[in-house]
């Protein structure tokens, strides 16, 4: 059975929402998607889901711009959790409507999946040319060609406007319950009974009397200028100030004479830090004899090698390592004997390649360090240049900010006056709220008192029931204790020679048990003595074997020491050569970095000078243009238009460059892939010919070896037959008693 349109749309939305391009590709995801594992999906439905998914991914930028503009234009109707559904329906509406048909699209649109009001707003927005041009057309033209957007998207959809009108009316009726005609009038619909709200029966507040505003006098009265203003000067005022200051200083010095200051005995008292220092010194002197501080002389390396006494564990460990090394050497020799070759040459090549890789890695790391140093210097220089740039721009913008702050101050004062008037209006309504709160608190207190009396009566009843239950339990415990105190006599006479007679197998008396225990103990003592003698013999054998191993290991250790000394000298010499090469390479890199840093600093200075010149020119132009507002507006519009043109040219050049690079990369990848396939094919053919040649030579060698072995066996058998025949002719029998003839013993006299 086929799925209905709603479930089919739900499958498409789930596929789009769960797809993550960072984790997998489109083809891999469509093959492994869990939502497509449903066996109830037919081939047509699977094909529809595939095409919708591929189309939404292909036109992802176009659809996301449309859905985002729809969410911002209709925030009250659009549901953000249904963005996937809007994307699928927009794809079907803009790109597949001609192929799908209006009737099939109507079934998808009215299947019931999604919010009806949101779908109504979506199709209205898609069919409104003016809304598309105002909200999303500019963003579409940044991604696609203008001609394509106008002819293939907007005009093509407008060609289906008459056919989509019934769909729009049906969705509108489901969303609003009414249908709006073409002249924006409501179509007649059936009246519905609606709930008529009625206001609460609240006390209507009395209208407040607006006080008559007080008249504020704006008359400014200035007092006459005092006569003494014209009879003095600033120099005379300054002289008077200095004279008053000198007199005040003399009065203060006479009042607070240093000789009149009292001298206190506490001024010569020691402070806490001095006492702590004395206590620390006393403690150090007291603990000096108890502290062992030996004098450490200069280190002198030993002239003779130290004699290390080895224990059994160290000898066995070294012997085990020697055996493992011998086993490895034996495996190498055995493999060489079987294959007639060893991996020495390969290992030498491998070590050489590893050493070369290590050197390249060190050079790469050194190069990276130099690049990081260069980047650090560049970042520091860029940061300082940015700071200087910001300082220049801040100086230029500070004057504009000052004028804006003055305007904002005026607006804040007007806003404050409006809020003050609102506060005065609200203060009159507070008294009514306080009266309602007091009445509600009184009712709550009455209900709480009644509930408290009920809880006290219930608690008293529960207490009486608990006392009765406790008394019953105490009486029951007293009866149980009285029964436990009654004595019961339980005893039986013990006889060590009598069996317990418990009905178990192998029962025995206490006396018999002691006899058998003594026999077992004697047997165990004898076994222990024999075991001790055997262990002493094994210990002696092990000691002798250990002594032999120590002698062998000492010889091997001496030879290994000589080899290690030789290897150490070679490695040391090699490291010195590598250090010299690295130092030389590091110096070259540092010189290169210094040259690059100098060049970048020079470019930064030129850019800062250019910025200062440009800002100075802009400031001069603004001064000339400030006299004419219309010229300023025209210049601003021209600059904006030039900026948009420049941005469009840059975007177009960037897109062309990116596409050109992408085409070059694709051509290089195809050429490289073709070359790799050709090389792999040639290598496979060469390997195949080499294997055939080796198999041919091995087959010929094997045949020659078998022929040689067969001839040798035949020659040996012929020689043996000839010898036996000669002995039989000479002696009458062969030398072997198993040759077939009678065996005759040779007498001693012969």
C-alpha positions in Angstrom: 0.0 0.0 0.0 1.2 3.5 -0.9 1.8 6.1 1.8 -0.3 9.1 1.9 1.1 12.5 1.0 1.5 13.6 4.6 3.7 10.7 5.5 5.7 11.0 2.3 6.4 14.7 3.1 7.4 13.7 6.6 9.9 11.2 5.2 11.4 13.9 3.0 11.7 16.4 5.9 13.3 13.8 8.2 15.9 12.9 5.5 16.8 16.6 5.0 17.0 17.4 8.7 19.1 14.4 9.6 21.7 14.9 6.8 25.1 16.2 7.9 27.4 17.1 5.0 30.4 17.2 7.4 30.1 13.5 8.2 29.0 11.8 4.9 28.2 12.5 1.3 24.8 12.7 -0.4 25.0 9.4 -2.1 26.3 7.5 0.9 23.7 9.0 3.2 20.8 8.2 0.8 21.9 4.6 0.7 22.2 4.2 4.5 19.5 6.5 5.8 17.4 4.8 8.5 14.2 6.5 7.3 14.5 4.7 3.9 14.8 1.2 5.4 11.0 0.9 5.6 9.9 -2.0 3.4 6.5 -0.4 2.9 8.0 2.2 0.5 7.5 1.5 -3.2 10.0 2.2 -5.9 8.1 5.4 -7.0 8.0 6.7 -3.5 11.7 6.0 -3.0 12.5 7.8 -6.3 10.4 10.8 -5.3 12.2 11.0 -1.9 15.6 10.8 -3.7 14.7 13.5 -6.2 13.4 15.8 -3.5 16.5 15.3 -1.3 18.9 15.8 -4.2 17.0 19.0 -5.3 17.0 20.5 -1.8 20.7 19.9 -1.5 21.4 21.3 -4.9 19.3 24.5 -4.4 20.1 24.7 -0.7 21.3 28.4 -0.7 18.3 29.5 -2.7 15.8 27.6 -0.4 17.5 28.7 2.8 17.3 32.4 1.8 13.6 32.0 0.9 12.7 30.2 4.2 14.8 32.7 6.3 13.1 35.7 4.7 9.7 34.1 5.2 10.4 33.6 8.9 11.4 37.2 9.3 8.5 38.5 7.3 5.8 36.4 9.0 7.1 35.8 12.5 3.5 35.4 14.0 2.4 32.7 11.5 5.7 30.8 10.7 6.8 28.0 13.0 10.6 27.7 13.2 10.5 23.9 13.9 8.9 23.4 10.4 11.7 24.9 8.4 12.4 21.5 6.7 8.8 21.3 5.5 8.9 24.9 4.2 12.1 24.0 2.3 10.5 20.9 0.6 7.3 22.8 -0.3 9.3 25.7 -1.7 11.4 23.3 -3.8 8.2 21.7 -5.2 6.6 25.1 -5.8 9.6 26.9 -7.5 11.4 24.0 -9.4 9.0 21.0 -9.8 5.5 22.6 -10.2 5.5 22.3 -14.0 6.5 18.6 -13.8 4.4 17.7 -10.8 1.2 19.5 -11.8 -1.1 21.8 -9.8 -3.5 19.0 -8.8 -0.7 16.8 -7.3 0.9 19.8 -5.6 -2.6 20.6 -4.1 -2.7 17.2 -2.5 0.7 17.6 -1.0 -0.1 21.2 0.2 -3.5 20.3 1.8 -2.5 16.8 3.2 -2.6 18.1 6.8 1.1 18.0 7.6 2.1 21.4 9.0 0.4 24.4 10.5 -2.4 25.7 8.2 -1.9 29.3 9.0 1.9 29.1 8.2 1.2 27.3 4.9 -1.3 29.9 3.9 1.2 32.7 4.7 3.9 30.7 2.7 1.9 30.4 -0.5 0.8 34.1 -0.2 4.4 35.2 0.2 5.6 33.0 -2.8 2.9 34.5 -5.1 3.5 38.1 -4.1 6.0 39.6 -6.5 6.4 42.8 -4.6 7.2 41.0 -1.3 9.8 38.8 -3.0 11.5 41.8 -4.6 11.6 43.6 -1.2 12.7 40.7 1.0 14.7 38.1 -0.9 15.3 39.0 -4.6 18.5 40.9 -3.8 20.0 38.0 -1.9 19.0 35.6 -4.7 20.8 37.8 -7.2 24.0 37.5 -5.1 24.0 33.7 -5.8 22.2 33.4 -9.2 22.0 35.5 -12.3 19.4 38.3 -12.3 17.9 37.1 -15.6 17.5 33.6 -14.3 15.9 34.8 -11.1 13.4 37.0 -12.9 12.4 34.7 -15.8 12.9 31.2 -14.5 11.8 31.7 -10.9 9.4 34.7 -10.3 7.8 35.0 -13.8 7.5 31.2 -14.2 5.7 30.9 -10.9 3.4 33.8 -11.8 2.3 31.9 -14.9 0.7 29.3 -12.5 -1.0 32.0 -10.4 -4.5 31.4 -11.9 -4.2 27.6 -11.5 -3.0 28.0 -7.9 -5.8 30.4 -6.9 -8.2 27.5 -5.8 -5.4 26.0 -3.7 -4.8 29.4 -2.1 -8.6 29.9 -1.4 -8.9 26.3 0.1 -5.9 26.9 2.4 -7.2 30.3 3.4 -10.6 28.9 4.3 -8.9 26.2 6.5 -6.7 28.8 8.2 -9.1 31.7 8.7 -12.6 30.3 8.1 -13.2 32.9 5.4 -12.3 33.5 1.8 -11.2 36.9 0.5 -12.4 37.9 -3.0 -10.2 39.5 -5.6 -11.4 43.0 -4.6 -10.3 42.3 -0.9 -13.9 41.8 0.3 -14.9 38.9 2.5 -17.0 36.2 0.8 -20.3 35.3 2.5 -19.9 32.5 4.9 -22.1 30.7 7.4 -22.4 32.5 10.7 -20.9 30.7 13.7 -21.9 30.9 17.3 -19.0 32.6 19.1 -18.5 33.2 22.8 -19.2 36.8 23.7 -17.0 38.0 26.5 -18.5 40.0 29.3 -16.5 42.3 31.6 -16.2 41.6 35.3 -18.4 43.5 37.8 -15.6 45.6 39.2 -15.8 48.9 40.9 -15.3 51.7 38.4 -12.6 54.2 39.5 -13.6 57.8 39.9 -12.1 60.1 37.2 -9.1 62.0 38.5 -9.1 65.7 38.5 -6.4 67.1 36.4 -4.8 70.1 38.3 -4.4 73.3 36.4 -0.7 73.7 35.4 1.2 76.4 37.2 2.4 79.3 35.2 6.1 79.5 35.0 7.6 82.9 34.6 10.2 83.1 31.8 11.4 86.6 32.7 15.1 86.9 33.4 16.2 89.8 35.7 19.9 90.7 35.7 21.4 92.5 38.7 23.6 95.6 38.1 27.3 95.1 37.9 29.0 95.9 41.3 31.1 99.0 41.4 34.2 97.3 42.9 34.6 95.2 39.8 35.9 98.2 37.8 38.3 99.3 40.7 40.4 96.1 40.8 42.4 93.7 38.5 43.5 90.1 38.3 47.1 90.8 39.3 45.9 92.5 42.5 43.6 89.5 43.3 46.5 87.1 42.9 48.8 89.1 45.1 46.1 89.2 47.9 45.7 85.4 47.7 49.5 84.8 48.0 49.7 87.2 51.0 46.8 85.4 52.8 48.4 82.0 52.2 51.7 83.1 53.7 50.0 84.5 56.8 48.1 81.2 57.3 51.3 79.2 57.0 52.9 81.4 59.7 50.0 80.9 62.0 50.0 77.1 61.6 53.8 76.9 62.2 53.5 79.0 65.4 50.6 76.8 66.7 52.3 73.5 66.1 56.0 73.9 67.3 58.1 70.7 67.0 59.6 71.3 70.5 56.2 71.1 72.1 55.6 67.5 70.8 55.7 65.0 73.7 58.4 62.4 73.7 57.1 59.0 74.6 59.1 56.0 75.9 57.3 53.7 73.4 59.0 55.4 70.5 62.3 53.6 71.3 60.5 50.2 71.8 61.5 47.4 69.4 58.9 46.3 66.9 57.8 42.8 66.2 60.0 42.2 63.1 63.2 42.9 65.1 62.1 40.4 67.8 61.4 37.8 65.1 64.8 38.3 63.5 66.5 37.8 66.9 64.5 34.7 67.7 65.4 33.2 64.3 69.1 33.9 64.8 69.0 32.3 68.3 67.2 29.2 66.9 69.8 28.9 64.1 72.7 29.0 66.5 71.0 26.4 68.8 70.4 24.0 65.9 73.8 24.4 64.2 75.4 21.4 66.0 72.4 19.2 65.1 72.5 19.9 61.4 74.7 17.7 59.2 76.0 19.6 56.2 78.9 17.7 54.7 81.2 19.4 52.2 80.7 18.1 48.7 83.9 18.0 46.7 84.4 18.0 43.0 83.2 14.9 41.2 86.1 12.6 40.1 85.1 9.8 37.7 86.3 6.3 38.8 89.5 5.0 37.1 88.4 1.4 37.4 85.2 -0.3 36.5 83.0 -1.2 39.5 82.6 -4.8 40.4 78.9 -5.6 40.7 77.9 -8.7 42.6 75.2 -10.5 40.8 72.5 -12.5 42.5 70.6 -15.5 41.1 67.7 -13.4 39.6 70.1 -11.2 37.6 72.0 -14.2 36.3 68.9 -16.0 35.2 67.5 -12.8 33.6 70.7 -12.2 31.6 70.8 -15.9 30.6 67.1 -15.6 29.4 67.9 -12.5 27.3 71.0 -14.3 25.8 68.8 -17.3 24.9 66.2 -15.1 23.3 69.0 -13.4 21.3 70.4 -16.7 20.2 66.9 -17.9 19.2 66.5 -14.8 17.0 69.9 -15.3 15.4 69.0 -19.0 14.8 65.8 -17.9 13.1 67.7 -15.5 10.9 70.2 -18.2 9.9 67.5 -20.7 9.3 65.6 -18.3 7.1 68.8 -17.5 5.2 69.4 -21.2 4.7 65.8 -21.8 3.4 65.5 -18.6 1.2 69.2 -18.2 0.3 68.9 -14.5 1.3 68.5 -12.3 4.4 67.0 -8.9 5.1 70.3 -7.2 6.0 70.3 -5.1 2.9 66.6 -4.2 3.3 67.2 -3.2 7.0 70.1 -1.0 6.0 68.0 0.7 3.4 65.2 1.0 5.9 67.5 2.6 8.5 68.8 5.0 5.9 65.3 6.0 4.9 64.3 6.5 8.5 67.3 8.6 9.1 66.6 10.7 6.0 62.9 11.1 7.1 64.1 12.1 10.5 66.3 14.8 9.0 63.6 16.0 6.8 61.2 16.1 9.7 63.7 18.1 11.8 64.1 20.6 8.9 60.4 20.8 8.5 60.0 21.5 12.2 62.7 24.1 12.1 61.0 25.7 9.0 57.7 25.6 10.9 59.4 27.3 13.9 60.8 30.0 11.7 57.4 30.5 10.1 55.8 30.7 13.5 58.3 33.3 14.5 57.6 35.2 11.3 53.8 34.9 12.0 54.3 36.1 15.5 56.3 39.1 14.4 53.6 39.8 11.7 50.8 39.5 14.3 52.6 41.9 16.7 53.2 44.3 13.9 49.6 44.0 12.6 48.3 44.5 16.2 50.3 47.6 16.6 49.3 48.9 13.2 45.6 48.1 14.0 46.0 50.1 17.3 47.4 53.1 15.5 44.7 52.8 12.9 42.0 52.6 15.6 43.6 55.7 17.3 43.4 57.6 14.0 39.8 56.6 13.4 38.8 57.3 17.0 40.2 60.8 16.8 38.2 61.3 13.7 35.0 59.9 15.2 35.2 61.6 18.6 33.8 64.8 17.3 30.8 63.1 15.6 30.2 61.2 18.9 30.1 64.4 20.9 27.3 65.9 18.8 25.3 62.6 19.0 25.6 62.6 22.8 24.2 66.1 23.0 21.2 65.1 20.9 20.7 62.0 23.0 20.8 64.1 26.2 17.9 66.2 25.0 15.9 63.1 24.1 16.6 61.5 27.6 15.3 64.7 29.3 12.1 64.5 27.3 11.7 60.8 28.2 12.3 61.5 31.9 9.6 64.1 32.0 7.1 61.7 30.4 8.0 59.0 32.9 7.5 61.4 35.8 4.0 62.3 34.6 3.3 58.5 34.4 4.5 57.9 38.0 2.2 60.7 39.3 -0.7 59.0 37.5 0.0 55.6 39.0 0.5 56.7 42.6 -3.2 57.4 43.0 -4.1 53.7 42.2 -1.9 52.2 45.0 -4.4 52.7 47.8 -7.0 50.4 46.2 -4.5 47.6 45.9 -3.5 47.9 49.6 -7.2 47.6 50.7 -7.8 44.5 48.6 -4.6 42.9 50.1 -5.7 43.5 53.7 -9.1 41.9 53.0 -7.5 38.8 51.4 -5.0 38.4 54.3 -7.8 38.5 56.9 -9.8 35.8 55.0 -6.6 33.6 54.8 -6.0 34.0 58.6 -9.6 32.8 59.4 -9.2 29.7 57.2 -5.8 29.0 58.8 -7.2 29.2 62.3 -10.0 26.8 61.5 -7.6 24.3 59.8 -5.3 24.5 62.9 -8.1 23.5 65.3 -9.0 20.5 63.1 -5.3 19.3 63.1 -5.1 19.6 66.9 -8.2 17.4 67.4 -6.8 14.8 64.9 -3.4 14.7 66.7 -5.1 14.1 70.1 -7.1 11.2 68.7 -3.9 9.7 67.1 -2.0 10.0 70.4 -4.6 8.0 72.4 -4.6 5.2 69.8 -0.7 5.0 69.9 -0.8 4.8 73.7 -3.3 1.8 73.6 -1.1 0.0 71.0 2.1 0.5 73.0 0.4 -0.9 76.2 -0.7 -4.0 74.2 2.8 -4.6 72.9 4.4 -4.3 76.3 2.0 -6.9 77.7 2.9 -9.3 74.9 6.7 -8.9 75.5 6.2 -9.6 79.3 4.5 -12.9 78.5 7.3 -14.0 76.1 10.0 -13.2 78.6 8.1 -15.2 81.3 8.0 -18.3 79.0 11.8 -18.0 78.2 12.7 -18.0 81.9 11.3 -21.5 82.5 14.5 -23.9 82.9 14.9 -26.9 80.6 17.4 -29.7 81.5 19.4 -31.0 78.4 22.6 -33.1 79.0 24.2 -36.5 78.0 27.1 -38.6 79.4 30.3 -38.5 77.2 32.1 -41.9 76.5 35.4 -41.6 74.5 35.2 -45.2 73.3 31.6 -45.0 72.1 30.6 -44.0 68.6 28.3 -41.0 68.1 25.7 -43.1 66.3 24.4 -40.2 64.1 23.6 -42.4 61.2 26.6 -41.3 59.1 29.1 -43.5 57.1 32.6 -44.1 58.5 31.7 -43.1 62.1 34.4 -43.7 64.8 34.9 -43.1 68.5 37.1 -40.4 70.0 39.8 -42.8 71.0 40.0 -44.4 67.5 40.2 -40.9 66.0 43.3 -40.1 68.1 45.1 -43.3 67.1 44.5 -42.7 63.4 45.7 -39.1 63.7 49.0 -40.3 65.2 49.5 -42.7 62.3 48.9 -40.0 59.7 51.2 -37.6 61.4 54.1 -40.1 61.4 53.6 -40.8 57.7 53.6 -37.1 56.9 56.9 -36.6 58.9 58.6 -39.3 56.9 57.4 -37.8 53.5 58.7 -34.4 54.7 62.2 -35.8 55.4 62.4 -37.4 51.9 61.2 -34.3 50.2 63.9 -32.2 52.0 66.7 -34.5 50.8 65.5 -34.3 47.2 65.4 -30.5 47.4 69.0 -30.3 48.7 70.1 -32.4 45.7 68.3 -30.2 43.2 69.8 -27.1 44.9 73.3 -28.4 44.5 72.7 -29.2 40.8 71.2 -25.7 40.2 74.1 -24.0 41.9 76.6 -25.7 39.6 74.6 -24.8 36.5 74.4 -21.2 37.7 78.1 -21.0 38.1 78.6 -22.1 34.5 76.1 -19.6 33.2 77.9 -16.8 35.1 81.2 -17.6 33.4 79.7 -17.6 29.9 77.8 -14.4 30.5 80.9 -12.5 31.7 82.7 -13.4 28.5 79.7 -12.2 26.4 79.3 -9.0 28.4 82.9 -8.1 27.8 82.6 -8.5 24.1 79.3 -6.5 24.1 81.0 -3.7 26.0 83.6 -3.3 23.3 81.0 -3.3 20.5 78.9 -0.7 22.5 81.9 1.6 22.9 82.6 1.5 19.1 78.9 2.2 18.3 78.8 5.1 20.8 81.8 6.7 19.1 80.2 6.4 15.7 76.8 7.8 16.9 78.5 10.7 18.7 80.4 11.7 15.5 77.2 11.5 13.5 75.3 13.6 15.9 78.0 16.3 15.8 77.8 16.4 12.0 73.9 16.7 12.2 74.2 19.5 14.8 76.5 21.5 12.6 74.1 21.1 9.6 71.1 22.1 11.6 72.9 25.2 13.0 73.8 26.3 9.5 70.2 25.7 8.2 68.8 27.6 11.3 71.0 30.6 10.6 69.8 30.7 6.9 66.2 30.6 8.1 66.7 33.4 10.6 68.2 35.6 7.9 65.3 34.9 5.6 62.8 35.7 8.4 64.6 39.0 9.2 64.4 40.1 5.6 60.7 39.3 5.4 59.9 41.1 8.6 61.7 44.3 7.4 59.8 44.2 4.2 56.4 43.8 6.0 57.2 46.7 8.4 58.0 48.9 5.5 54.6 48.0 3.8 52.8 48.7 7.1 54.3 52.2 7.4 53.4 53.0 3.9 49.8 51.9 4.5 49.5 54.0 7.7 50.8 57.0 5.8 48.3 56.4 3.1 45.5 56.1 5.7 46.4 59.4 7.3 46.5 61.1 3.9 43.1 59.6 3.0 41.5 60.7 6.3 42.9 64.2 5.9 41.5 64.4 2.4 38.1 63.1 3.6 38.0 65.7 6.4 38.8 68.5 4.0 36.0 67.2 1.6 33.5 67.1 4.5 34.3 70.7 5.4 33.7 71.8 1.8 30.5 69.7 1.5 29.0 70.8 4.9 27.6 74.0 3.4 25.3 72.2 1.0 23.2 69.3 2.4 21.9 68.2 -1.0 25.4 67.8 -2.3 26.3 65.8 0.7 23.3 63.5 0.2 24.2 63.0 -3.5 27.8 62.3 -2.6 26.7 59.7 0.0 24.4 58.0 -2.5 27.1 58.0 -5.1 29.6 56.5 -2.7 27.1 53.8 -1.6 26.3 53.0 -5.3 30.1 52.8 -6.0 30.6 50.6 -3.0 27.8 48.2 -4.2 29.3 48.2 -7.7 32.7 47.5 -6.3 31.3 44.7 -4.1 29.5 43.2 -7.0 32.7 43.3 -9.1 34.8 41.8 -6.3 32.2 39.0 -5.7 32.0 38.2 -9.4 35.8 38.2 -9.7 36.1 36.0 -6.6 33.4 33.6 -8.0 35.1 33.4 -11.4 38.5 32.8 -9.7 37.1 30.1 -7.5 35.4 28.4 -10.4 38.6 28.7 -12.5 40.6 27.1 -9.7 38.0 24.4 -9.2 38.1 23.6 -12.9 41.9 23.5 -12.9 41.9 21.2 -9.8 39.4 18.9 -11.5 41.5 18.7 -14.7 44.6 18.0 -12.7 42.9 15.4 -10.6 41.6 13.6 -13.7 45.0 13.7 -15.3 46.7 12.5 -12.1 44.1 9.7 -11.7 44.6 8.6 -15.3 48.4 8.6 -14.9 48.1 6.6 -11.6 45.9 4.1 -13.3 48.3 3.7 -16.2 51.3 3.4 -13.8 49.4 0.8 -11.7 48.6 -1.2 -14.8 52.2 -1.1 -16.0 53.5 -2.1 -12.6 51.0 -4.9 -12.4 52.1 -6.2 -15.9 55.8 -6.0 -14.9 55.1 -7.8 -11.6 53.1 -10.4 -13.5 55.9 -11.0 -16.0 58.5 -11.1 -13.1 56.4 -13.7 -11.2 56.0 -15.8 -14.4 59.7 -15.7 -15.0 60.5 -16.7 -11.4 57.9 -19.6 -11.5 59.4 -20.8 -14.8 63.0 -20.8 -13.5 61.8 -22.4 -10.2 59.9 -25.1 -12.1 63.0 -25.8 -14.3 65.3 -26.0 -11.2 62.9 -28.3 -9.5 62.7 -30.6 -12.5 66.5 -30.6 -12.8 66.8 -31.4 -9.0 64.4 -34.3 -9.2 66.2 -35.7 -12.3 69.5 -35.4 -10.5 68.1 -37.1 -7.4 66.6 -39.9 -9.5 69.9 -40.5 -11.4 71.8 -40.5 -8.1 69.4 -43.1 -6.6 69.6 -45.2 -9.8 73.4 -45.0 -9.8 73.6 -46.0 -6.1 71.2 -48.9 -6.6 73.2 -50.1 -9.7 76.5 -49.8 -7.7 75.0 -51.8 -4.8 73.7 -54.5 -7.1 77.1 -54.8 -8.8 78.9 -55.0 -5.5 76.5 -57.7 -4.2 76.8 -59.7 -7.4 80.6 -59.5 -7.2 80.7 -60.7 -3.6 78.2 -63.4 -4.3 80.4 -64.7 -7.2 83.5 -64.5 -5.0 82.3 -65.7 -1.6 78.9 -67.2 -2.4 77.0 -64.6 -0.3 77.0 -60.9 0.4 78.3 -59.0 3.4 74.9 -58.5 4.9 73.1 -61.2 6.7 69.8 -59.7 5.4 70.7 -59.9 1.7 68.7 -63.0 1.0 71.4 -65.8 1.1 72.4 -68.1 4.0 74.4 -66.5 6.8 77.6 -68.3 7.6 79.7 -67.3 10.5 83.5 -67.0 10.0 85.5 -69.2 12.5 87.9 -67.5 14.8 90.9 -69.4 13.5 90.3 -68.0 10.0 
